[in-house]
Amino acid sequence: MARAKQNYESGHDLLKARRAELGLSLRQLGAMTGINASHIKDIEKGRKEPSITKTLRLLEAMSIPVKEYFQAIGYEEKKGKMVAVQGIEPRTLRI
């Protein structure tokens, strides 16, 4: 099922909105990803930045394309590459 393109303020908003759309509780998503429910809550509230590994597990569990997530955190596709939008501070991704 295709989803309508939406604009999100951040990757946190995208994750939270998708979890709600799927009707998943924090515990259910935690069980699907192996990530503690309280840690997911902190990620959704923007209190913690997930590692790239945890980000990928969350995206996969909720069928969120990686490109969509990176657009939500301030990147855009140019010439086949994801680049930071002018005016935002580049992010360091933890592995």
C-alpha positions in Angstrom: 0.0 0.0 0.0 1.5 3.3 -1.1 1.6 6.1 1.5 1.0 9.8 0.7 4.2 11.9 0.8 4.2 13.9 4.0 6.5 16.5 5.4 8.0 15.9 8.8 9.9 18.3 11.1 12.5 15.6 11.9 13.3 11.9 11.6 11.9 11.6 15.1 8.5 12.8 13.9 8.6 10.4 10.9 9.4 7.4 13.2 6.6 8.3 15.7 4.0 9.0 12.9 4.8 5.7 11.2 4.6 3.7 14.4 1.2 5.3 15.1 0.0 4.7 11.5 0.9 1.0 12.0 -0.9 0.9 15.3 2.3 -0.4 17.1 3.0 0.2 20.8 6.5 1.0 21.9 6.8 -2.5 23.3 5.6 -4.1 20.1 8.2 -2.1 18.1 10.8 -2.9 20.7 10.1 -6.6 20.3 10.3 -6.3 16.5 13.7 -4.5 16.6 15.4 -5.6 19.8 15.5 -2.0 21.0 14.2 -1.2 24.5 10.8 0.5 24.4 12.0 3.4 26.7 14.9 4.0 24.3 12.5 4.2 21.3 10.4 6.7 23.3 13.5 8.8 23.9 14.4 8.6 20.2 10.8 9.7 19.2 10.9 12.6 21.6 14.3 13.7 20.3 16.1 13.1 23.6 18.4 10.5 22.0 19.9 10.1 18.6 19.9 6.5 17.4 23.0 4.8 16.0 22.8 4.0 12.3 22.3 0.4 13.2 19.3 1.1 15.4 18.0 3.6 12.8 18.1 0.9 10.1 16.4 -1.7 12.4 13.6 0.8 13.0 13.2 1.7 9.4 13.2 -1.9 8.3 10.6 -2.9 11.0 8.2 -0.1 9.8 8.9 -0.4 6.1 10.3 3.2 5.9 12.6 3.8 2.9 16.1 5.0 4.0 15.8 7.8 1.5 12.5 9.0 3.1 14.2 9.1 6.5 17.2 11.0 5.3 14.9 13.6 3.6 13.1 14.0 7.0 16.4 14.8 8.7 17.4 17.4 6.2 19.0 15.8 3.2 17.9 15.8 -0.4 18.9 13.9 -3.4 21.2 15.6 -5.9 22.7 13.7 -8.8 22.0 10.4 -7.2 23.6 11.3 -3.8 22.0 12.4 -0.5 23.4 15.8 0.5 22.7 18.1 3.4 20.3 20.9 2.5 22.0 24.3 2.5 21.7 25.9 5.9 21.5 22.8 8.0 24.4 21.5 10.1 25.8 18.2 8.7 25.2 15.3 11.1 27.6 12.7 12.3 26.1 9.3 12.1 27.1 6.8 14.8 27.6 3.2 13.8 
